[in-house]
Amino acid sequence: MIALTAEAAAAAKVGSSTARAAVECHYQHTGTDFGFGYTAVLKVTNTGSDPANGWWVEFDLPPGVVIETTHSARFSPSRSGHIQANAPAWLPNLAPGGSANVGFNGSKPVGTSLVVSNVTLNDVPCTS
């Protein structure tokens, strides 16, 4: 199975020979729930045959879950809801088989599950 980026898919539709396979990805989410807070790591692995250059990861958090501190990526200003984390300067590309750990800590209402959903790598949906 070859997944295409939106750009490559558009090129393929018009008959261009520049279409290329995109990254494919897998994610693993681990965390510790403190009741009112949490610490979490989202490990994203490039399972495709192409590198993920200038990679970014997007994911959704449940309502009420807020990110307060981050590590191992450059996060967008949004700290709740839909999140984007961009490649840090020291890991600008994910080679095929390469992984990145995106870490974050924060607060949440007691009883709210700490789950992530709709995880993508460079706009390609990831499997868990």
C-alpha positions as a printed NumPy array, in Angstrom:
array([[  0.   ,   0.   ,   0.   ],
       [  1.419,   3.407,  -0.944],
       [  0.004,   6.522,   0.673],
       [  0.279,   9.755,  -1.285],
       [  0.667,  13.249,   0.046],
       [ -1.982,  15.715,  -1.106],
       [  0.592,  17.3  ,  -3.439],
       [  1.678,  13.973,  -4.887],
       [ -1.93 ,  12.799,  -5.246],
       [ -2.761,  15.973,  -7.178],
       [  0.258,  15.433,  -9.422],
       [ -0.786,  11.824,  -9.999],
       [ -4.305,  12.919, -10.971],
       [ -2.997,  15.146, -13.751],
       [ -0.709,  12.448, -15.071],
       [  2.566,  13.839, -13.767],
       [  5.436,  11.444, -13.247],
       [  6.519,  13.354, -10.135],
       [  4.187,  11.406,  -7.807],
       [  6.07 ,   9.812,  -4.94 ],
       [  5.188,   7.619,  -2.008],
       [  4.573,   9.487,   1.24 ],
       [  5.422,   8.477,   4.726],
       [  3.284,   6.024,   6.599],
       [  3.237,   6.052,  10.355],
       [  2.479,   4.276,  13.574],
       [  2.057,   5.872,  16.986],
       [  2.236,   4.76 ,  20.581],
       [  0.85 ,   6.946,  23.372],
       [  2.   ,   6.386,  26.933],
       [  1.341,   8.467,  29.995],
       [  0.869,   8.727,  33.703],
       [ -2.439,  10.059,  35.013],
       [ -2.251,  11.934,  38.324],
       [ -6.014,  12.524,  38.498],
       [ -5.839,  16.291,  37.998],
       [ -2.745,  16.196,  35.777],
       [ -0.611,  13.982,  33.613],
       [  2.679,  13.41 ,  31.857],
       [  2.637,  11.842,  28.391],
       [  4.787,  10.799,  25.439],
       [  3.548,  10.299,  21.904],
       [  6.04 ,   8.155,  19.977],
       [  5.598,   8.463,  16.215],
       [  7.429,   6.116,  13.831],
       [  7.829,   6.598,  10.088],
       [  6.849,   3.173,   8.72 ],
       [  6.94 ,   4.261,   5.081],
       [  9.727,   4.023,   2.535],
       [ 10.272,   7.793,   2.193],
       [ 11.789,  10.146,   4.751],
       [  9.527,  12.591,   6.578],
       [ 11.485,  15.781,   5.961],
       [ 10.561,  18.795,   8.075],
       [  8.112,  16.537,   9.905],
       [  5.18 ,  17.602,  12.027],
       [  2.715,  15.642,  14.124],
       [ -0.884,  16.64 ,  14.76 ],
       [ -3.314,  15.116,  17.239],
       [ -6.424,  15.903,  19.248],
       [ -6.834,  15.967,  23.017],
       [-10.116,  15.464,  24.893],
       [-12.028,  18.562,  26.084],
       [-10.535,  20.025,  29.244],
       [ -7.075,  18.495,  28.775],
       [ -4.468,  21.269,  28.647],
       [ -0.757,  21.068,  27.802],
       [  1.355,  23.15 ,  30.17 ],
       [  4.924,  22.073,  29.353],
       [  6.45 ,  20.34 ,  26.339],
       [  9.671,  18.687,  25.262],
       [ 11.294,  17.071,  22.22 ],
       [  9.328,  19.128,  19.652],
       [  8.271,  22.691,  18.887],
       [  4.573,  22.928,  19.755],
       [  2.062,  25.299,  18.185],
       [  0.577,  27.985,  20.443],
       [ -2.577,  25.901,  20.948],
       [ -2.362,  24.019,  24.234],
       [ -5.716,  22.227,  24.087],
       [ -7.975,  20.634,  21.487],
       [ -6.09 ,  20.245,  18.201],
       [ -2.305,  20.196,  18.708],
       [  0.578,  20.503,  16.25 ],
       [  4.145,  19.614,  17.2  ],
       [  6.95 ,  20.401,  14.741],
       [ 10.379,  18.848,  14.319],
       [ 13.027,  20.204,  16.663],
       [ 16.217,  21.613,  15.154],
       [ 18.191,  18.559,  16.271],
       [ 15.844,  16.083,  14.502],
       [ 14.594,  17.776,  11.323],
       [ 13.884,  14.547,   9.413],
       [ 12.541,  11.082,  10.191],
       [ 14.147,   8.444,   7.999],
       [ 12.16 ,   5.314,   7.161],
       [ 11.98 ,   3.364,  10.416],
       [ 12.89 ,   6.471,  12.42 ],
       [ 10.935,   7.583,  15.482],
       [ 10.37 ,  10.77 ,  17.425],
       [  9.087,  11.149,  20.977],
       [  6.815,  14.139,  21.486],
       [  6.456,  14.797,  25.202],
       [  4.016,  16.959,  27.12 ],
       [  2.662,  17.507,  30.629],
       [ -0.428,  19.268,  31.781],
       [ -3.687,  19.446,  33.648],
       [ -7.1  ,  17.889,  33.148],
       [-10.38 ,  17.475,  34.951],
       [-10.385,  14.567,  37.399],
       [-11.962,  11.548,  35.695],
       [-11.086,  12.662,  32.15 ],
       [ -9.218,  10.   ,  30.214],
       [ -5.871,  10.972,  28.787],
       [ -6.192,   9.797,  25.195],
       [ -4.99 ,  11.193,  21.907],
       [ -6.882,  10.791,  18.65 ],
       [ -6.569,  11.67 ,  14.967],
       [ -2.772,  11.353,  15.012],
       [ -1.06 ,  12.296,  11.75 ],
       [  2.536,  12.613,  10.549],
       [  2.907,  15.226,   7.801],
       [ -0.87 ,  15.001,   7.23 ],
       [ -0.769,  11.19 ,   6.821],
       [ -3.04 ,   9.363,   9.313],
       [ -1.165,   7.106,  11.736],
       [ -2.195,   3.722,  13.113],
       [ -1.903,   2.799,  16.766]])
